[in-house]
Amino acid sequence: MLKNLLLACLCSLLLPITLLAQAPEITRSKPFDEPDDGASRLLLMKNGNTLFFHFTAKKGVDVVVYDKKHHASSTVNSRIRSWKAKKTKNASLAGLYEMNGEGVVFIKQAIHRKTCLFRLIFDGKTGKLVKEEMISDLPDSQVRKDPNSEYYAVAGFSSLERGSNEMIKVTHYSPDHKEINEASYESPNGGFKYMEFKGMYVHQDQFVFIATFAHNTKTSGKDSRILISRIAKGEKAFEHKLLDYTDDYKEPMVALKYNSANKNLYLLAAINAKSAGRPYTMYTTSENLVLQMSVIDPFALAVSKKYFVDHPLLSDYAKEHLKYKKPYYGVIQDFRINEDNSITLMYEELEAKTEYYTSTTYINGRPSTSNRTSYSTRFGDIGIVRLDDEGKETPGSYAIAKSQHTGSLLRPYFIYRRPQTDWNFRRVFFKTGTYNEGFLSYDYMFVNNVGYSIFNDVPVNVSDSTENYRRKKTMVAVSAVNTVIAYCDGDKVKKTFLFGDPGRKDEARFSLLEMNAYSDDNKSLATLMIERKGNDKKAYIVWITF
């Protein structure tokens, strides 16, 4: 891999994507061989460089540095000293950020049967590993960076057992990794036995804000609340506020984002519909859900507004164009805050199933019973909804027919968690077998007041102009698909191949969505694309600029 990447140079291609509102410029690197087994990520740096990280189970980590003109300017291999290389396959990603002009990777790895959080710092110009150190040895840790600065925090969880006096420890760091503050997060006045971390926001060096779900029974749903808390610089105790209107909610799933325009936090919670006392608007195979937004002033630690989300216009579109007979019940996957304080909600149908099998064989006339569990998830039709500043659905909601399948069990907020969750470590990196979720679901860009959905799909679903969901072929084998870009022109969804029409059945160009990396202005995207011609496959780093 290293030899091929060292030889890589620039090859630019402006594709004639005439169906789009704007034609993006597509720039690709020279092709290189598929990476060896492992896991990869991309990072767009403020200095114009792009860092391509590839972690392996044999020789550590390869980092390729692409310069401002997207030439491969250097490639370096670094050995990780904190654990044996072969154990990298058991590691999980906790975060990847630029800090202080360097690429910083946070990885969780088991050391002597204890899960530890490591911070790996890479030179932003050469890609060389500068420093590695363990920063937490608590059983679980989460990392979050301020989206508008390079300050960050680590929340470590020591125990969720009853009577624990130190359930969560929060450490606040500067961009040069100096500790600003550290505090233990405890149940306010000992009022709750269980505190579940749900999200964290870091505001420069001033404070760390966290959201938790507090309850007194293991299964939750009784005597429970969502709790928001803040620890300010120089203080050692958190200030808390219980959201009383979340009384008796059951197992909420939460996404948390900051709006720098109005200086508010947006806490979007998917909640069991019955526990909220409302008819469901989202459906998974095992649970009926509703969606509630809480807009919070993190400086005053106060809720400025709250509302439940409904989307009748999306259901109307799905009935008219996709030929639904029932309302659209897709689940929330992520959301975007727009410049005018409106909200774009990203939905997707999600059918997750767990199936149990029992088989009996006879050995020497005696029965032997074995049990097997099978998991699967279907990513279905996309739903895009825009809410005004008061939470009302505005005209223009639409759905995109799609069907994808994977042999894993996945939950709502899949897109939201993707940048800060486990990577898919592959023994054969691009094996298109059961665990292919890194290629599935979709991504979304909002550029110059136009929203673009990006996903992989089989060519026949693009060439067929009908939007009827029943006519769409299910995507299973990744090597037979192409990356699609789609938008709604106000009346109907238009879509085309992002990397050009494959032309032939034995050709395909598809991207690994879990590697998508964005520029600060969100108008440029880098990803990893695979081009297949017959049985020959080559990999490219691709930059997409609107």
PyMOL commands that set and color helices and strands:
alter all, ss='L'
color gray80, all
select helices_A, chain A and resi 2-6+85-90+188-190+244-246+273-276+312-321+414-420+437-439+459-463+469-471+478-480+513-515
alter helices_A, ss='H'
color red, helices_A
select strands_A, chain A and resi 10-13+25-29+38-44+50-56+61-66+72-78+92-99+102-111+114-123+129-136+140-145+152-157+168-173+179-185+194-203+207-215+225-232+239-243+253-259+264-272+282-283+288-297+302-308+331-337+343-363+366-387+398-400+404-406+443-447+450-457+482-488+493-497+507-511+517-518+524-533+536-545
alter strands_A, ss='S'
color yellow, strands_A
deselect
rebuild
show_as cartoon
